[in-house]
Amino acid sequence: MKYAADDRTGPFLSVLRRDTKLLVNTMADAIEDGLSKAPNRGDILAFLPGAKEIRRVVNEIKSRAAFRDVDVFPLFGSMPKSDQDDAIYKGDSARRRVIVSSSIAEASLTIDGVTCVIDSGLQRQPKYDVNTGLPHLITVSCSKDSVIQRAGRAGRQSEGYCIRLFPEIDFNKLQQHAVPEIMSTDLVPTALLLSEWGCTSANEILNDMPFVDSPPEDALKTAYNMLVDLGALEDYKVPNTRKRRYRVTNHGRDVVKMATHPRFATAIIRSGGQQAQLVSAVIAAALMDGDELPRNGRETNLSVSIRNILKEGSSSFVGKRLLNFASRINEDARSAVSDALSSSDIGIDEVTTGTALLPGFIDLIAKRKGDASYGGSRYELSLGQSARLDDRRDSSDYILVIDTTTGDDGKTRIRSYVDIESSTLRDVSSEVDEVYVVESKGYEVRARKTTKVGSLVLSSMPLPSPSAEQVTELLLDTIDNIGGVTALLSM
């Protein structure tokens, strides 16, 4: 075992996690060092957090003279299976190999010939974004269990050697065990699949399913609410009770068949046509493995990013990755992406991007509230949070928010978005008569007619007093929500 840095000089894991350039150069140097340290002149297996870093390290070491007679392979989950097999199986070649991998090679796989492991100590971990309702992969430090498991990849068949890019003091600070993925991951696809199998509520899943670690109740209920908003589930009242249950709609069954997030599946199904297939497939693929969309400064206008991605062409690393992911969705999506990668006239602009994504992101429309104090614009997200779009004082009144980040100051910033025209929103809006309670007026019941797109209210006007039946139903629901009659009397 060798630690590549001591306690005084670093680089510490916290630094490597933030500085991709430093991580790439440090790993490339360590791999070059490993060529001479690997027992029996064996192969090298290097662990990095995701595809973005893997691609950069592969390009860096291929440019160095020390690797002229060495075969270098990337290895991560979203690669085509044939490319993964090239990395995993040695074949008859006598040339030495370097496999630069994500955590996919941490367990289960045995890669013949590896006698040296080089570990960055970092991995991608799924995290659910409460602002957008989308899963994101963030870079975090590994657990001790994971780091030890990685080192063992070098000693599977013969003597092994391991180099860690971080100091021993960092290893001693690592958590012993990883947090179960179900505690932080996106539960929307899981909730939809379990609903198709017959589960009718979050409580039923929590109480009746034999989870090793039960998912968080709030996250599961949020997943159900999103699926209702997307039209994949519908809620209904159990006869002769006040209980509500959920069942899968025909649209939900179509969504289950598509190997992508229900948001993107809904966009593809309900927008229709090749543009929707193309836009949704490209964005979904670009967000895989924690890779970021190409940015202009600190933010991303999606229509610009999509055009830049497609210009890479079908034979590029990005192009192959897009085709592989699109083929998992369906053949139409693959055909749309293939045509766009080979075309000089892509035809993607603000209007087509916004229109294509709107059905799947209808609850993520943000409304402009004015200029931010230090430049940019302030927006109100659908759940009421305020978010800032940097460097955009000329931004539209409405945008679709695809990606957000929370800074050290606790404030939300919009990283990926697309402008939406108000006329487009009017075309997909609906008028709803609502009965609601005003707590500040002693739980007074009122009625209004609202024009809405998802949860965004475009306009509202008061209506005459609701009927006695509507008042009774709403007040009973309100009493249930605040804890019953006893809780009401104690207020």
N, C-alpha and C positions, 0 to 999 in steps of 0.2 A: 504494500500500500504506500502511495506517495501522495501527499497534499502539495498541490502546485504553488501554494502561497503560505507563508507563516502568519502568525497573529498580527504582526506589525505592518506588513506590506499589502495584504489583500491580494487580488480583489475579493471583497466580501460578496456574498450572495446578493445582498441588497443593491450593490453597485452593478453587478452583472445583469440583474433583472431589469434595471432601468436603462442600461447603456448597451444597445444591440451591437454597435460597432466594436466596443471593447470585448464583448462576449465572443463575437466572430473571430477577432484577431487572437484572443487568448486561446480559444479552442483550436484554431488552425496551428498555432505554435505548439500546443500540447500534442496534437496528432503527429506533427513532424517529429517531436521528441519521442513519441511512442514507437515510431518506426524502428528506432535503435534499442528501445527498452523491451519490446514485446518478446517474451520467451519463445525460443525455437523459430524466430523470425515469422511469427504467426500474424494473423489478420487483426485489425483494430475495429472495435465497435465503440462509437462515440455517441453520447446521449445529449440531445438538445431539446428545448421545449416544444418546438413546432416547425411547420413547413417553411415559414419565412426564414428562420435562422438556419435551418438545414440547407436550404437553397443557397444562402450566402456563403456558408462555410464550404460547401461543395465547390462553388465557383472559385473561392479563394485558394483552396489547396490544389485544385487542378491547374492553377496558374503558376505554381511553384515547381522549381526544377526537381526537388526531392521526390515528387510524386510522378515523375515521368514514366516510371515502369510499374506503377501501382494503379489498380482499377478502383475507382471511387463510385460508390452507390449511395443515393438518398434512400430513406425508408420511412414512410409515414402512412397513416391510415387511409387517406383519400387518394392515394396513388392507384392506378390501374393494377389489377392483380398480377398481370404479367410482369410489370416493372418491380413489384414487390418480390416476386419469385426470383428475379435476376439478382436481387440483393441478398436474399436468404440462402439460396442454394449455390454452392461453390462451383459445381461443374468440374470439368477436367482441366481447367487452366491452372498452370503452375504459378501464375502471377499473384503477388500479394494483394489483399483487398482492404479497403477502408469503407466501413458502412456507417454512415452518419444518420442516426435514427431518432425518432421520437420515442416516447415510452412504450410504443407498440412492441419493442423488442425486450422489454423489461422482464416479462414473464411469459410462460408457455412456449415461446420460440427457442429453439437451440440452433444457433448459427455455427455451422462447422468451421473449424480453423481459427476461431477467435481466441487469442491468448492475452489481449490487452484491451481493457475498458477505460474510456476517458469520460468522466461524468461532470456535466455542468452543474448538477444539483438542482436543476430547474425543470418544471413541467407545466403543461397547460391544465387548467382546472375549470370545469364549467361553472358559470355563475349566472343566475337569473337576474336580468335587469328589470327592476320593478317599475321603471319609468316607461319602458317600451314593450314589456312583456315578451322579450326575445332572449334566447340564451346567448351568452358570450363566453369565450374561452380566455381566461386571464392567466398570466404567468406568475407562478408561485414557487416557493422553495419546496423541495420534496420532503417527505417524512424520513426518519431514520430507517424505517423498514424498507422503503423504496430504494434509498441509497445503498443499503447493504445488498438488496436483491440485485441491483445493477452490477455491483462489483462481482457478484457470483457468476455473471455471464461469462467472465474470463476464465473461470476454473472448471468449466463443465466437463472438459475432456482431457485436460492436461494442466500443467503448471500455468498460473495466470498472474497478471500484473494489472493494477488499477491506479490511474491518476485522477485525482479530484481537483477541479479548478479553484476550489474555495479552501480557506484555512480550516484547520481542525477545530478552532473555536466555534466556527459556524456549524460544524457537524454536531458538536455538543449541545447547541441551542435548538436543534431541529426537534419538532414534535416526534414522539415515538411512532405514532400511528397516523395515517391519513384520515381526514374527516370523510365519512361516507359520502359518496357522490350524491346520493339521493337527498341529502340535507341542503344542497345548494343548486342543484340542477333544475332545468326547466321541466315542469311536470305536465305541460299541456299535451304533448303527444301521448304520454302515459295515460292521462285521464281519458283521452278520447278512445284509446285502444281498450282500456278496461270497461268503458261504457259500452263499446261494441260487444264485449264479451258478456254484458249483462249487469254490470254494476250501475246503480241508479243514483248514488250520492257519494259525497266525500266521506261522510260518516261510515257508510257501508264499506268503503275501501279501507279506512283506518281500522275498523273493528273486525272485519271478516277476512282480510287478506293477510297471509302469514309472512309479513315483511321481517327480515332480520333487523333492519332499522326502519321504523315507520317514517314516512315523509312528513314534513311540517304541515299542520292542518291549514294554516293561513295560505300557504303556497298552493295547496291542493284546491282550496275553495276559489282562489284567484284564477286557477287554471280552468275551473268549470265556468266561471263568469266569462272568461275570454272566449271559450268555445261556444257559449250562447251568443255572444256578440258576433262571432264569425258565422253563425248559422249552422255549425256542426252539431250542436246539441239544442234541444228545446226543453224547457222546464214545464212541469205540469203539477197540478195539485192532486194528491191522493184523495179519492172520494171519502167523504164523511170524516175527514181529518183536516188539520191545518198544515200538514207536512207537504213539502215540495220535493219532487224527484226530477231526474233528468233522463232523457232518452236520445239516441242517435237519430239524426235526420238523414234523408237521402243524400244531402250534400255532405254530411259527415262521413257516410260510407264511401263516397267518392274520394274524400280527403285521405282516409285511411289507406287507400290503395296507392297513394303517391309517396315516394320515399323522400319527403322533405317536410319542413315545419308546416303545421296547419295554416299559418299566415300566408306563406308562399303558395301552398296548394290552393288556398281560396282565391288568391290573386290570379293564378293560372286558370282555374276553372271558371271564375265569374267574369274575368275580363275577356277571355276568349281570344283566339287569333295568335299569330306567331309573335307579335310584339310582346304580349303578356308572357308567353312562354320564355322568350328571350330575356326580358328584363328580370323576371323572377328567378330564373335559373342562374343567370350571371351573378346577381347579388347574393343569392344563397350560397353559391359556390365560393365567391370571393370572401365570404365571412367565415368559411370553414377553417379549422385548425388555427384560429386566432389570427390569421393573416388580415391585414388592414387593406381597405380599399385605397387606391392612390389618392393622396390628399394635395390640395392646394393650400399650404399653410396648415392651420390647425383643424380645418373642417373639410367636409366632403359634400359637394353637390353631385348627387348620384348620376345624373345624366352625363356629366362630364367624365366621371370615373368609369362608367360603363363603356363609353366610346374609347377611352384610353386602354382599357383592358382588352377590348375586342381587336384593337389594332395590332396586338401581339401576334395574331395569326394562329392557325390550328396546329402548327408544328412546334410552337413555343411551349415552355414549361407550363405557363398559365393556361394556354389554349388546351393542352392535353388534359389538364386538371378540370377545366370547365366542361369539356366533352364527357369526361368520366362521370362527373357529378350529374350532368344533365341526363345522361343515359339512365341513371338510377330513378329519375323522376318518371319519365316515359319517353317513348320514341319521338313524339312530337317535340318535346323540349330539346332532345338531342339534335333533331333536324334543324330547329330554329337556331340553336347556338352554332351548329356547324355552318349553316348558310351565312350567319353574321361574321364568323371568323374568316371566311373566305371572300367576303364582299368588301369592295372599296367604298360603297355607299351604305353605311350601317343604318342610317335613318332613325337614330335615337335622339330625342330632344326632351325638353322639360315636359311638354304635353303628353307625349307617349309614355314617359317614365311614370309620371304621376297618375295617369289614367290606368296604367297596367297594375300598379301597386295598390291603388286605393281600396279595392274590395277586401284585401287582406290586412290593411292597416287603417281601416276606417275609424278605429278608436284612438289612433295616434295622430290625429290632426291637431296642430298647435296654432293658436291665434296670436298674432302680433299685438303686444301691449304697449309698445313704445321703444325709445332708444335706451340702451344700457348706459350707465353712468360713465363707464370707461371705454366707450365705443361699442359698436355692434348693436344688436337688437334684443329686446326682451320678449319672450313668448310664454304663453300659458299652456301647459300640457293638459291632456284630457282629464287627468286625475286632480287637476288644480294646482300642480306644482309650477313654479316659475323656473324657466330655463333661459340661458343666454346663448345667442348665436354670435360669435365673435366676428368682428371685421365686416359686418353686413348692415349698414344703415339704409341700404336701398332694397332690403329684402321684402318679399311678398307679405300680404296680410295673413295668408295661410300657408303652412308647410306640412308635409308628412315627415315625422321624425322616425328615423330608422335606427340611430345609435346615439347614446348619450354617455357622458362620463361625469363622475363626481370628483371635484378637486379636493385638495387638502383643506380648503376653506368650507367644505360641505355644500358648495353650490353646484347645481347641475348645469352642464354645458352640452350643447348639441354638437355632435361630431359629424353625423351623416343625415342628410335631409334631401327633400326634393320639393320644389315650389308647386303649389296647387292653385289653379285659378278659381276664383269665387263662382264663376259660371259652372265649372265642373262640379262643385259642391252642390249647387242648386239642382243640377240634373239628377243627383243621386240622393237628395234629401227626402225626408218624409215628414208629414204632419201628424202629431200625436196629441191626443187630449189626455192631460195628466191631472191626477188628483194628488195633492201633497199636503204635508203638515208643516205649519210654521211654529216651531217650538217657542220662539221668543214671544209669540202672541198667545201663549197658553194652549198650545197644541191646536190652534185654529186650523180647520180644513179648508183648503182653497182649490180652485181648478184653473187650468190655463191651457192654451193651445200653443204648442211649440213646433217650430220647424227645425229638425235635427239631422245631422249626419253622424251616425254613431252616437257618441256621448256629447258631441259638440252642438251647442244650441246656437243656431244662426239667428233666430228671432223668436219672440215670445209675446203673447197677448193674453190678458185675463179672460176667463169665461164666467158665465153665471154660476151661482152656487151649485155644488154637486148634489146628486140625489142622496136620500137617506141611506140607501143600500151602499153606495160608494163610501159615505162617511163612516158607516158602521164597519165595513170591511177594512178600511185603512186604519181606523183607530184600534181595532183588534190586532192588526199586524204590528202597529207601533207599540202597543202594550207588550206583545211578545218580545219585540226587539230590545226593550229596555229592562226585561227581566220579570215581567208579570205584574199583577195588580199590587202585590206587596211592595215591589220596587217603586211603582208609580206613586203610592201613598206616602212613601218615605221621602220623596223628593221635595 
